[in-house]
Amino acid sequence: MDLRYPERVARFADEVRAFVRKELPPEIRDKVQRRQKVSVEEVKLWQSKLCSRGWACPGWPKEHGGPGFDALERMIFDNVTNEEGAPTVVPFGEVMFAPVLFAVGSPEQKAHFLPKIRTLDYWFCQGFSEPGSGSDLASLRTRAVLEGDEWVINGQKMWTSGAHNANYIFMLVRTDPDAKLQEGISMLVFPMSTPGVTVRPIVTMDGEHHTNETFFDNVRVPKTAMIGEVNKGWTYAKLLLGHERTSIARIGQSKRELGRLKALASEQSTNGLPLMNHAPFRDRVAAVEIELMALEITAMRAIAKGGSPGVEANLLKVKGSELQQRLTELFMDAAGPYGLPFDPERGLENGNEPIGFDEAASLGPNYLMTRVVTIYGGSNEIQRNIVSKTLGL
Ligand SMILES: Cc1cc2nc3c(=O)[nH]c(=O)nc-3n(C[C@H](O)[C@H](O)[C@H](O)COP(=O)(O)OP(=O)(O)OC[C@H]3O[C@@H](n4cnc5c(N)ncnc54)[C@H](O)[C@@H]3O)c2cc1C
């Protein structure tokens, strides 16, 4: 079997690589590679470069302002930009919400939102989970009641990542409490500045503020905030979550981390030998590399199939997230004692000297934060349930 890319695709990969190396400011690339926080302004700067090149929103068709990549180009683009240290796409608007708009958004909603998602003028968060409604999302209780021309929203969302930076939210609300659980849910989109919205930070165990609790107290939004039809939100959420799960596989990012792991393990020595030359460690690195290749090929097959991601999205999420975690475990082993000192206040962003080698400061927090990838986007146990149901097991 010939696993090489066709000539035209290999040329495209070279073109993307050359573009990133020329246009991505080195200080942003260094931050990404050293796992430091990239600011909203830096992400927007990179997005503006992609917009100028016509490569913003790589998954979008031309008619909606995307580059119209085919499946293979799309995959290559994601992988190469990630390998080269470009900031990770903020998925909420571009990857998750936009495909729902393509499918069921009104002409006015498409015209209003899509150009602003493309430029990142609109920065979204996702209000799905609630206390007690995570895996069992269909039980969500946040209510929206129609009063005249307005929906009035009351309730609480949990784990609204990036809500503190977002200017818009798309969320699931219960619009028919008497219907079967899945049939009484709708999707609304509105500005975070709407009166009655309160965001309260949650600091995760890596010491950072990524996520929040968000409260809705008599929040009034116009009827036009409804996406698609009333009580069809569950169908749209499934479409959206398929795209979220595919993006969580993060193959390009894992390839970049694998390269850095090998470099680190070649620099660190144990008993006078580079760690990379120790067979047990090398075997673990090789196993991850092989599984990553297999994941990439599986992702290509899923993308090449076309249409909305199906059960393949669940498989990619499970495998991709597990590999991300295994890489962080190998990094911690390679760092030895330098992986341990961890004080969020001493982050390198604050101008502090690293303890041990340069990259060490980010490894502990990254290890801790990466525990979340098997939970968010739907926990891996739930993904496995879906796969087994689809296979009729
Ligand atoms: C850091 C972080 C960021 C997040 N960001 C967002 C966001 O931006 N927007 C958003 O809407 N949500 C977000 N989430 C929420 C995330 O999707 C949920 O945490 C996830 O779906 C799990 O739900 P839960 O936390 O309520 O856990 P639970 O559903 O209570 O599950 C607890 C445990 O039980 C297991 N379990 C539950 N049911 C079953 C079952 N039927 N079979 C087998 N095992 C089961 C689960 O796998 C898990 O291990 C985020 C979560 C975290 C931690």
The ligand as an ORCA input file, in Angstrom:
! r2SCAN-3c Opt
* xyz 0 1
  C     -12.843     22.172     31.413
  C     -14.178     21.863     30.803
  C     -14.642     22.641     29.763
  C     -15.909     22.414     29.230
  N     -16.405     23.270     28.271
  C     -17.725     23.207     27.927
  C     -18.330     24.228     27.124
  O     -17.676     25.160     26.675
  N     -19.659     24.166     26.891
  C     -20.441     23.153     27.372
  O     -21.624     23.148     27.107
  N     -19.890     22.142     28.116
  C     -18.563     22.169     28.414
  N     -18.002     21.178     29.220
  C     -18.871     20.167     29.776
  C     -18.617     18.761     29.316
  O     -19.145     18.530     28.039
  C     -19.186     17.821     30.395
  O     -18.365     17.952     31.534
  C     -19.234     16.392     29.950
  O     -20.226     16.206     28.970
  C     -19.499     15.424     31.149
  O     -20.619     15.835     31.854
  P     -20.571     16.019     33.453
  O     -19.386     16.868     33.789
  O     -21.911     16.501     33.890
  O     -20.284     14.597     34.020
  P     -21.354     13.401     34.267
  O     -22.304     13.350     33.114
  O     -21.938     13.559     35.620
  O     -20.439     12.130     34.218
  C     -19.605     11.740     35.323
  C     -18.893     10.442     34.947
  O     -19.868      9.408     34.723
  C     -19.684      8.829     33.416
  N     -20.978      8.508     32.838
  C     -22.094      9.274     32.853
  N     -23.107      8.654     32.199
  C     -22.613      7.466     31.762
  C     -23.167      6.373     31.004
  N     -24.430      6.391     30.578
  N     -22.348      5.311     30.726
  C     -21.058      5.278     31.154
  N     -20.491      6.280     31.888
  C     -21.257      7.358     32.173
  C     -18.985      9.904     32.609
  O     -18.240      9.361     31.542
  C     -18.085     10.551     33.653
  O     -16.899      9.812     33.786
  C     -16.701     21.345     29.717
  C     -16.199     20.533     30.748
  C     -14.969     20.782     31.293
  C     -14.498     19.901     32.429
*
